[in-house]
Amino acid sequence: MTTEKEHDKLELIATRSFQACDELYRVVDFLNKTLKHKRLIFGLTKDSRKGEMTISVYET
């Protein structure tokens, strides 16, 4: 039996870094809205020092 807390846990599936681009926020938003029913969540982090953005893919 799984508890509610265990059910809310996110599992990191993959990450990929790209050159920083403001449009990536729109892509991640689109993916989250489109693939939510597939139990996938996308995250985006920015590293200003490196000039990179990293997309992370999680499964709920």
MOTAJO-V176481 format. One record per residue. N is the residue number from 0. SS is DSSP state (~ for helix, > for strand, _ for the rest). OMEGA is omega in whole degrees, 0 to 359 (NA if undefined). Layout:
n=N ss=SS omega=OMEGA
n=N ss=SS omega=OMEGA
This chain:
n=0 ss=_ omega=178
n=1 ss=_ omega=178
n=2 ss=_ omega=179
n=3 ss=~ omega=180
n=4 ss=~ omega=178
n=5 ss=~ omega=181
n=6 ss=~ omega=182
n=7 ss=_ omega=183
n=8 ss=_ omega=177
n=9 ss=_ omega=177
n=10 ss=> omega=178
n=11 ss=> omega=181
n=12 ss=> omega=184
n=13 ss=> omega=172
n=14 ss=> omega=178
n=15 ss=> omega=180
n=16 ss=> omega=181
n=17 ss=> omega=172
n=18 ss=> omega=183
n=19 ss=_ omega=180
n=20 ss=_ omega=182
n=21 ss=_ omega=181
n=22 ss=~ omega=180
n=23 ss=~ omega=176
n=24 ss=~ omega=180
n=25 ss=~ omega=179
n=26 ss=~ omega=180
n=27 ss=~ omega=177
n=28 ss=~ omega=178
n=29 ss=~ omega=180
n=30 ss=~ omega=179
n=31 ss=~ omega=180
n=32 ss=~ omega=185
n=33 ss=~ omega=188
n=34 ss=~ omega=180
n=35 ss=~ omega=181
n=36 ss=~ omega=177
n=37 ss=~ omega=179
n=38 ss=_ omega=177
n=39 ss=> omega=176
n=40 ss=> omega=180
n=41 ss=> omega=178
n=42 ss=> omega=181
n=43 ss=> omega=176
n=44 ss=> omega=182
n=45 ss=> omega=175
n=46 ss=> omega=184
n=47 ss=_ omega=180
n=48 ss=_ omega=181
n=49 ss=_ omega=184
n=50 ss=_ omega=182
n=51 ss=> omega=172
n=52 ss=> omega=182
n=53 ss=> omega=175
n=54 ss=> omega=176
n=55 ss=> omega=179
n=56 ss=> omega=181
n=57 ss=> omega=173
n=58 ss=> omega=180
n=59 ss=_ omega=NA
